[in-house]
Amino acid sequence: MAFGSDYAVLLERLDEAVRFAPKPTAELFAKIIASACIRIPVLGKSGKAAGIGGLVETRAWTDAALALIELELPTWKLRRLIWEEGEWFCSLSRHPNLPPALDDTADASHEVMPLAILLAFLQARRSAPAIPHPVAAVPPVDSAPVGLLCCDNFT
């Protein structure tokens, strides 16, 4: 997986490959997993991502695309998937319970449903950090009781 400015270029190339693909293929899924996924290679070693390989082998493209989102971007959920005027429109959201006007969604469209889902996944991947920022582990501190007074003599 690439990092930094190369990562943005890589996502653009993946987006272009998916956008111009006439149908989903195992090679396209392998390219996306190898290039844009952080969690799936790690989960694959523990056996938790084995389901995606089986879905791709059986050509269950829609289920494979949804499983990819569930494993790679667990905070993103499918908000809307509709067929309109010859295209599938897919929206992914971090906050699906918010009204659509207030939600920041990852939207994409394609003539083929699994490819629309993959394009929305790549859009969400762009907005999700490529490298998770470390969170400082600060122990919780109880607040001081009211009226606490220090009686030490510092002279």
Z-matrix of the N, CA and C atoms (Angstrom, degrees):
N
C 1 1.442
C 2 1.525 1 109.44
N 3 1.310 2 116.64 1 136.82
C 4 1.460 3 122.08 2 -179.37
C 5 1.525 4 110.42 3 -86.88
N 6 1.328 5 116.38 4 159.11
C 7 1.456 6 121.09 5 179.88
C 8 1.515 7 109.71 6 -129.64
N 9 1.330 8 116.57 7 162.31
C 10 1.454 9 121.98 8 175.10
C 11 1.509 10 112.59 9 73.14
N 12 1.332 11 115.03 10 -142.34
C 13 1.463 12 120.12 11 -177.21
C 14 1.527 13 111.23 12 -67.49
N 15 1.338 14 117.66 13 -27.82
C 16 1.461 15 120.41 14 176.15
C 17 1.525 16 110.83 15 -63.37
N 18 1.324 17 116.50 16 -32.58
C 19 1.463 18 121.28 17 -179.24
C 20 1.526 19 110.73 18 -65.04
N 21 1.329 20 117.76 19 -40.37
C 22 1.465 21 121.40 20 178.14
C 23 1.523 22 110.44 21 -64.79
N 24 1.318 23 117.29 22 -41.70
C 25 1.465 24 121.41 23 178.18
C 26 1.528 25 109.80 24 -65.25
N 27 1.319 26 116.72 25 -41.25
C 28 1.458 27 121.45 26 179.17
C 29 1.526 28 110.98 27 -61.72
N 30 1.336 29 116.84 28 -43.43
C 31 1.463 30 119.95 29 178.34
C 32 1.524 31 111.43 30 -64.88
N 33 1.319 32 117.89 31 -36.13
C 34 1.466 33 120.96 32 176.64
C 35 1.526 34 110.70 33 -64.05
N 36 1.321 35 117.20 34 -41.60
C 37 1.467 36 120.72 35 178.93
C 38 1.521 37 111.07 36 -66.59
N 39 1.331 38 116.75 37 -40.69
C 40 1.459 39 119.76 38 176.61
C 41 1.522 40 111.00 39 -63.53
N 42 1.329 41 116.21 40 -42.03
C 43 1.454 42 121.16 41 178.43
C 44 1.523 43 110.55 42 -59.33
N 45 1.308 44 116.19 43 -43.73
C 46 1.461 45 121.07 44 179.22
C 47 1.530 46 111.11 45 -65.55
N 48 1.327 47 117.34 46 -41.18
C 49 1.463 48 120.84 47 179.31
C 50 1.523 49 111.22 48 -63.15
N 51 1.337 50 116.95 49 -41.49
C 52 1.463 51 120.50 50 179.46
C 53 1.526 52 110.11 51 -70.80
N 54 1.318 53 117.06 52 -42.31
C 55 1.468 54 121.27 53 -177.83
C 56 1.530 55 111.85 54 -60.19
N 57 1.339 56 117.45 55 -38.49
C 58 1.456 57 120.88 56 -177.15
C 59 1.529 58 113.64 57 -94.86
N 60 1.325 59 117.54 58 1.15
C 61 1.466 60 120.27 59 178.50
C 62 1.532 61 109.65 60 -74.38
N 63 1.330 62 117.26 61 134.18
C 64 1.464 63 118.85 62 178.75
C 65 1.524 64 112.78 63 -76.75
N 66 1.335 65 115.95 64 -25.73
C 67 1.466 66 120.71 65 179.77
C 68 1.526 67 108.59 66 -157.52
N 69 1.329 68 117.04 67 159.78
C 70 1.476 69 119.16 68 177.78
C 71 1.530 70 110.36 69 -70.58
N 72 1.322 71 114.71 70 147.94
C 73 1.462 72 121.15 71 176.19
C 74 1.521 73 109.22 72 -137.99
N 75 1.322 74 114.85 73 161.87
C 76 1.462 75 119.74 74 177.40
C 77 1.530 76 110.17 75 -64.34
N 78 1.325 77 117.01 76 -34.80
C 79 1.462 78 120.87 77 179.53
C 80 1.525 79 111.35 78 -65.50
N 81 1.328 80 116.86 79 -38.63
C 82 1.464 81 120.93 80 178.87
C 83 1.529 82 110.44 81 -65.49
N 84 1.334 83 117.07 82 -43.33
C 85 1.462 84 120.04 83 177.00
C 86 1.521 85 110.82 84 -63.57
N 87 1.322 86 117.31 85 -41.71
C 88 1.474 87 120.60 86 179.50
C 89 1.520 88 110.60 87 -62.91
N 90 1.319 89 116.72 88 -39.54
C 91 1.463 90 120.69 89 179.55
C 92 1.526 91 110.69 90 -65.27
N 93 1.332 92 117.46 91 -42.06
C 94 1.468 93 121.43 92 179.33
C 95 1.525 94 110.44 93 -65.68
N 96 1.322 95 116.73 94 -45.57
C 97 1.471 96 120.25 95 -178.82
C 98 1.526 97 110.72 96 -64.26
N 99 1.324 98 117.11 97 -41.69
C 100 1.466 99 120.29 98 -178.22
C 101 1.524 100 112.24 99 -71.00
N 102 1.329 101 117.49 100 -31.03
C 103 1.455 102 120.21 101 -172.41
C 104 1.526 103 114.88 102 -99.50
N 105 1.320 104 117.66 103 -36.42
C 106 1.465 105 119.94 104 -170.67
C 107 1.524 106 114.25 105 -113.16
N 108 1.310 107 117.58 106 -2.75
C 109 1.466 108 119.41 107 -175.06
C 110 1.527 109 111.31 108 -105.70
N 111 1.318 110 114.67 109 136.25
C 112 1.454 111 121.68 110 179.28
C 113 1.527 112 110.27 111 -103.45
N 114 1.314 113 115.68 112 -45.47
C 115 1.465 114 121.36 113 -173.29
C 116 1.524 115 113.92 114 -79.59
N 117 1.320 116 118.25 115 -35.97
C 118 1.461 117 121.12 116 -172.18
C 119 1.525 118 112.72 117 -63.14
N 120 1.346 119 120.23 118 -42.56
C 121 1.471 120 117.44 119 176.44
C 122 1.534 121 112.96 120 -59.23
N 123 1.314 122 116.85 121 -37.01
C 124 1.467 123 120.22 122 178.55
C 125 1.524 124 110.40 123 -71.14
N 126 1.347 125 116.40 124 -44.02
C 127 1.461 126 120.29 125 178.85
C 128 1.532 127 111.15 126 -66.44
N 129 1.338 128 116.42 127 -29.22
C 130 1.457 129 120.11 128 178.59
C 131 1.512 130 112.35 129 -64.06
N 132 1.329 131 116.77 130 -34.43
C 133 1.460 132 120.86 131 178.93
C 134 1.522 133 111.61 132 -67.51
N 135 1.342 134 115.94 133 -29.88
C 136 1.462 135 119.17 134 178.81
C 137 1.524 136 111.92 135 -90.37
N 138 1.329 137 117.58 136 -4.11
C 139 1.457 138 120.83 137 178.08
C 140 1.517 139 114.54 138 91.01
N 141 1.322 140 118.23 139 -2.23
C 142 1.463 141 120.80 140 -176.92
C 143 1.525 142 112.75 141 -76.59
N 144 1.319 143 117.75 142 -20.39
C 145 1.464 144 120.58 143 -178.67
C 146 1.523 145 112.34 144 -102.39
N 147 1.312 146 117.64 145 11.70
C 148 1.458 147 120.70 146 -178.27
C 149 1.523 148 111.59 147 -65.48
N 150 1.315 149 116.91 148 -25.17
C 151 1.461 150 120.30 149 -178.80
C 152 1.515 151 113.35 150 -62.77
N 153 1.333 152 117.41 151 -33.19
C 154 1.461 153 119.92 152 -179.99
C 155 1.526 154 110.27 153 -65.11
N 156 1.311 155 117.37 154 -41.46
C 157 1.463 156 120.30 155 178.05
C 158 1.521 157 112.19 156 -60.61
N 159 1.323 158 116.58 157 -41.06
C 160 1.463 159 120.15 158 177.78
C 161 1.510 160 112.41 159 -66.52
N 162 1.337 161 116.79 160 -38.41
C 163 1.461 162 120.37 161 177.95
C 164 1.522 163 111.72 162 -66.76
N 165 1.327 164 116.33 163 -38.30
C 166 1.465 165 120.18 164 178.41
C 167 1.528 166 110.00 165 -68.42
N 168 1.346 167 117.59 166 -41.52
C 169 1.464 168 121.29 167 179.06
C 170 1.522 169 112.02 168 -61.24
N 171 1.324 170 117.26 169 -37.24
C 172 1.470 171 121.16 170 -179.80
C 173 1.525 172 112.48 171 -87.95
N 174 1.335 173 115.54 172 2.28
C 175 1.465 174 122.44 173 178.67
C 176 1.523 175 112.57 174 62.75
N 177 1.315 176 116.24 175 33.98
C 178 1.469 177 122.05 176 173.27
C 179 1.528 178 106.43 177 -88.28
N 180 1.325 179 115.58 178 72.03
C 181 1.461 180 122.27 179 -169.81
C 182 1.524 181 113.31 180 -61.54
N 183 1.329 182 117.24 181 -44.94
C 184 1.469 183 119.95 182 -178.71
C 185 1.524 184 110.89 183 -63.79
N 186 1.328 185 116.20 184 -45.63
C 187 1.465 186 119.68 185 178.22
C 188 1.522 187 111.42 186 -63.62
N 189 1.327 188 117.33 187 -37.46
C 190 1.468 189 120.84 188 178.42
C 191 1.526 190 110.80 189 -65.59
N 192 1.333 191 117.28 190 -41.24
C 193 1.472 192 120.39 191 179.27
C 194 1.521 193 110.65 192 -65.56
N 195 1.333 194 117.17 193 -41.25
C 196 1.469 195 120.07 194 178.55
C 197 1.527 196 111.53 195 -68.38
N 198 1.328 197 117.19 196 -37.17
C 199 1.470 198 120.36 197 176.63
C 200 1.523 199 110.98 198 -66.35
N 201 1.321 200 116.58 199 -35.95
C 202 1.465 201 121.28 200 176.71
C 203 1.525 202 110.54 201 -59.90
N 204 1.321 203 116.98 202 -44.59
C 205 1.468 204 121.27 203 178.40
C 206 1.526 205 110.10 204 -64.93
N 207 1.318 206 116.44 205 -44.61
C 208 1.467 207 120.45 206 -177.48
C 209 1.523 208 112.39 207 -62.15
N 210 1.328 209 116.94 208 -39.32
C 211 1.464 210 119.87 209 -178.74
C 212 1.528 211 112.93 210 -82.48
N 213 1.319 212 116.97 211 -39.75
C 214 1.462 213 120.18 212 -174.04
C 215 1.522 214 113.16 213 -84.54
N 216 1.326 215 117.33 214 -39.63
C 217 1.466 216 121.86 215 -178.75
C 218 1.531 217 108.68 216 -125.75
N 219 1.331 218 117.24 217 72.59
C 220 1.471 219 119.25 218 -173.53
C 221 1.531 220 114.59 219 -63.98
N 222 1.325 221 118.39 220 -18.20
C 223 1.467 222 119.21 221 178.82
C 224 1.523 223 112.06 222 -84.36
N 225 1.326 224 118.29 223 -10.49
C 226 1.460 225 122.42 224 178.98
C 227 1.521 226 109.25 225 -95.67
N 228 1.327 227 116.07 226 139.14
C 229 1.469 228 122.71 227 179.56
C 230 1.520 229 109.40 228 -127.52
N 231 1.324 230 115.82 229 153.43
C 232 1.445 231 121.09 230 175.34
C 233 1.523 232 108.38 231 -70.47
N 234 1.318 233 116.63 232 119.50
C 235 1.459 234 120.86 233 -179.36
C 236 1.524 235 111.17 234 -95.36
N 237 1.336 236 115.43 235 -42.96
C 238 1.460 237 118.44 236 -176.55
C 239 1.522 238 109.19 237 -153.83
N 240 1.335 239 115.54 238 139.95
C 241 1.449 240 122.68 239 175.43
C 242 1.521 241 106.71 240 -142.57
N 243 1.323 242 116.34 241 106.32
C 244 1.467 243 119.85 242 -175.32
C 245 1.528 244 110.63 243 -131.88
N 246 1.337 245 114.26 244 153.67
C 247 1.464 246 122.57 245 175.75
C 248 1.513 247 107.23 246 -103.26
N 249 1.328 248 116.22 247 122.65
C 250 1.454 249 119.05 248 -177.53
C 251 1.523 250 109.19 249 -149.48
N 252 1.320 251 115.61 250 125.89
C 253 1.463 252 122.99 251 176.36
C 254 1.527 253 112.83 252 52.79
N 255 1.318 254 116.49 253 42.96
C 256 1.457 255 121.00 254 175.05
C 257 1.515 256 116.05 255 82.89
N 258 1.332 257 117.88 256 8.91
C 259 1.465 258 121.53 257 179.21
C 260 1.519 259 110.66 258 -136.22
N 261 1.312 260 114.54 259 151.40
C 262 1.455 261 121.38 260 171.74
C 263 1.522 262 107.89 261 -92.07
N 264 1.328 263 116.41 262 132.08
C 265 1.460 264 122.61 263 175.63
C 266 1.516 265 107.52 264 -111.90
N 267 1.317 266 116.34 265 126.24
C 268 1.462 267 122.49 266 -178.06
C 269 1.524 268 109.31 267 -121.02
N 270 1.326 269 115.63 268 133.64
C 271 1.462 270 121.77 269 175.64
C 272 1.520 271 108.81 270 -125.95
N 273 1.312 272 115.50 271 128.41
C 274 1.459 273 122.46 272 173.59
C 275 1.514 274 108.15 273 -110.21
N 276 1.330 275 115.80 274 146.71
C 277 1.455 276 120.03 275 -175.44
C 278 1.520 277 110.69 276 -142.12
N 279 1.318 278 114.88 277 148.53
C 280 1.468 279 120.08 278 171.07
C 281 1.522 280 110.80 279 -86.51
N 282 1.330 281 115.98 280 -23.36
C 283 1.470 282 121.76 281 -177.24
C 284 1.521 283 109.63 282 -130.81
N 285 1.334 284 118.04 283 74.49
C 286 1.465 285 119.88 284 -175.00
C 287 1.528 286 114.23 285 -67.79
N 288 1.321 287 118.12 286 -13.76
C 289 1.466 288 120.13 287 179.67
C 290 1.520 289 113.28 288 -85.69
N 291 1.332 290 117.53 289 -10.71
C 292 1.457 291 120.76 290 176.73
C 293 1.525 292 110.24 291 -75.28
N 294 1.315 293 118.19 292 153.88
C 295 1.470 294 119.60 293 172.27
C 296 1.527 295 109.35 294 -61.07
N 297 1.333 296 117.42 295 145.98
C 298 1.469 297 120.19 296 -176.64
C 299 1.527 298 114.24 297 -55.37
N 300 1.334 299 117.22 298 -32.37
C 301 1.467 300 119.43 299 -178.80
C 302 1.529 301 112.02 300 -68.03
N 303 1.320 302 117.85 301 -25.11
C 304 1.463 303 121.69 302 -178.03
C 305 1.526 304 113.24 303 -97.00
N 306 1.311 305 116.82 304 -10.40
C 307 1.456 306 121.36 305 -174.22
C 308 1.526 307 111.03 306 -90.23
N 309 1.323 308 116.30 307 142.90
C 310 1.456 309 122.42 308 174.97
C 311 1.523 310 106.75 309 -99.30
N 312 1.329 311 117.15 310 102.89
C 313 1.449 312 121.45 311 -173.57
C 314 1.525 313 111.17 312 -104.96
N 315 1.320 314 114.96 313 162.66
C 316 1.463 315 122.93 314 170.81
C 317 1.520 316 105.80 315 -105.95
N 318 1.327 317 117.01 316 112.53
C 319 1.462 318 122.18 317 -173.43
C 320 1.517 319 110.84 318 -114.34
N 321 1.342 320 114.99 319 145.45
C 322 1.462 321 120.45 320 176.67
C 323 1.520 322 109.09 321 -156.82
N 324 1.323 323 114.86 322 161.60
C 325 1.462 324 119.66 323 176.97
C 326 1.521 325 109.70 324 -142.37
N 327 1.323 326 114.93 325 151.21
C 328 1.465 327 122.51 326 177.98
C 329 1.525 328 107.40 327 -163.13
N 330 1.317 329 116.65 328 159.84
C 331 1.460 330 120.94 329 178.79
C 332 1.525 331 111.94 330 -71.33
N 333 1.335 332 116.72 331 -23.12
C 334 1.460 333 122.54 332 -178.40
C 335 1.529 334 108.42 333 -109.58
N 336 1.345 335 116.24 334 125.64
C 337 1.460 336 120.60 335 -173.84
C 338 1.534 337 114.57 336 -55.31
N 339 1.331 338 121.25 337 -51.39
C 340 1.471 339 119.23 338 -179.55
C 341 1.525 340 113.05 339 -60.76
N 342 1.322 341 117.13 340 -32.26
C 343 1.462 342 119.62 341 178.92
C 344 1.526 343 111.13 342 -72.67
N 345 1.328 344 117.99 343 -33.17
C 346 1.469 345 120.39 344 173.93
C 347 1.523 346 110.17 345 -64.17
N 348 1.327 347 116.75 346 -39.25
C 349 1.468 348 120.95 347 178.28
C 350 1.528 349 109.80 348 -66.05
N 351 1.327 350 117.20 349 -42.46
C 352 1.470 351 120.26 350 179.13
C 353 1.526 352 111.73 351 -65.45
N 354 1.323 353 117.50 352 -37.39
C 355 1.473 354 120.01 353 177.02
C 356 1.526 355 110.80 354 -65.15
N 357 1.337 356 117.21 355 -40.23
C 358 1.466 357 120.10 356 176.30
C 359 1.527 358 110.34 357 -65.58
N 360 1.335 359 116.85 358 -37.22
C 361 1.469 360 120.84 359 175.92
C 362 1.527 361 110.54 360 -59.60
N 363 1.328 362 117.24 361 -45.94
C 364 1.467 363 120.39 362 179.90
C 365 1.523 364 111.32 363 -64.97
N 366 1.337 365 116.85 364 -35.82
C 367 1.465 366 120.67 365 176.13
C 368 1.535 367 110.04 366 -64.28
N 369 1.322 368 116.84 367 -43.70
C 370 1.468 369 120.64 368 177.85
C 371 1.526 370 110.55 369 -66.09
N 372 1.309 371 116.72 370 -37.42
C 373 1.471 372 121.44 371 179.03
C 374 1.529 373 110.60 372 -61.37
N 375 1.352 374 116.44 373 -35.31
C 376 1.464 375 120.08 374 177.98
C 377 1.520 376 111.17 375 -63.61
N 378 1.315 377 116.91 376 -38.26
C 379 1.466 378 119.51 377 -176.89
C 380 1.525 379 112.26 378 -84.96
N 381 1.331 380 117.76 379 -19.95
C 382 1.463 381 120.58 380 175.63
C 383 1.521 382 107.60 381 -83.47
N 384 1.315 383 118.73 382 142.94
C 385 1.463 384 119.75 383 -178.72
C 386 1.524 385 111.34 384 -64.04
N 387 1.321 386 115.96 385 136.91
C 388 1.463 387 120.84 386 178.53
C 389 1.518 388 110.51 387 -67.62
N 390 1.319 389 115.41 388 -38.51
C 391 1.458 390 121.10 389 177.61
C 392 1.516 391 106.84 390 -116.50
N 393 1.323 392 117.56 391 116.07
C 394 1.449 393 118.16 392 179.61
C 395 1.527 394 111.16 393 -58.98
N 396 1.310 395 115.58 394 132.34
C 397 1.457 396 119.96 395 178.66
C 398 1.521 397 109.23 396 -74.27
N 399 1.329 398 116.96 397 132.06
C 400 1.459 399 118.48 398 179.76
C 401 1.527 400 110.52 399 -66.57
N 402 1.288 401 114.62 400 140.88
C 403 1.450 402 120.57 401 178.51
C 404 1.527 403 107.32 402 -99.90
N 405 1.303 404 115.73 403 129.18
C 406 1.464 405 119.68 404 179.99
C 407 1.521 406 109.19 405 -68.01
N 408 1.305 407 115.56 406 130.77
C 409 1.453 408 120.27 407 179.12
C 410 1.522 409 108.52 408 -91.08
N 411 1.296 410 116.09 409 97.17
C 412 1.454 411 121.82 410 179.56
C 413 1.526 412 107.49 411 -107.76
N 414 1.317 413 117.01 412 125.36
C 415 1.459 414 117.85 413 -179.49
C 416 1.524 415 110.33 414 -66.67
N 417 1.319 416 116.54 415 144.80
C 418 1.467 417 118.94 416 178.35
C 419 1.525 418 110.42 417 -67.02
N 420 1.303 419 115.82 418 141.54
C 421 1.458 420 121.93 419 -179.55
C 422 1.512 421 107.80 420 -119.39
N 423 1.318 422 115.07 421 129.45
C 424 1.458 423 118.97 422 176.80
C 425 1.515 424 109.36 423 -72.33
N 426 1.315 425 115.72 424 143.92
C 427 1.461 426 118.81 425 177.75
C 428 1.528 427 109.52 426 -71.96
N 429 1.317 428 114.97 427 149.06
C 430 1.462 429 120.50 428 -178.78
C 431 1.525 430 109.82 429 -70.45
N 432 1.301 431 116.50 430 140.55
C 433 1.463 432 118.57 431 177.17
C 434 1.527 433 110.23 432 -64.78
N 435 1.305 434 116.38 433 150.74
C 436 1.459 435 121.98 434 -179.53
C 437 1.521 436 108.91 435 -66.28
N 438 1.314 437 115.93 436 135.01
C 439 1.456 438 120.27 437 177.52
C 440 1.512 439 113.43 438 89.01
N 441 1.321 440 120.28 439 15.05
C 442 1.447 441 122.79 440 178.88
C 443 1.527 442 108.66 441 -72.60
N 444 1.322 443 117.05 442 135.06
C 445 1.456 444 121.70 443 -175.83
C 446 1.517 445 108.09 444 -133.55
N 447 1.326 446 117.05 445 135.50
C 448 1.454 447 122.74 446 177.23
C 449 1.529 448 108.03 447 -89.86
N 450 1.325 449 117.36 448 126.22
C 451 1.470 450 121.31 449 -176.50
C 452 1.509 451 112.43 450 -111.98
N 453 1.330 452 119.30 451 15.65
C 454 1.462 453 121.53 452 179.88
C 455 1.525 454 110.13 453 -73.66
N 456 1.346 455 115.67 454 146.17
C 457 1.448 456 121.31 455 177.54
C 458 1.522 457 107.14 456 -100.67
N 459 1.332 458 117.06 457 113.71
C 460 1.463 459 122.18 458 -175.41
C 461 1.523 460 111.79 459 -100.17
N 462 1.311 461 119.32 460 21.26
C 463 1.464 462 120.93 461 -179.94
C 464 1.497 463 112.75 462 -89.72
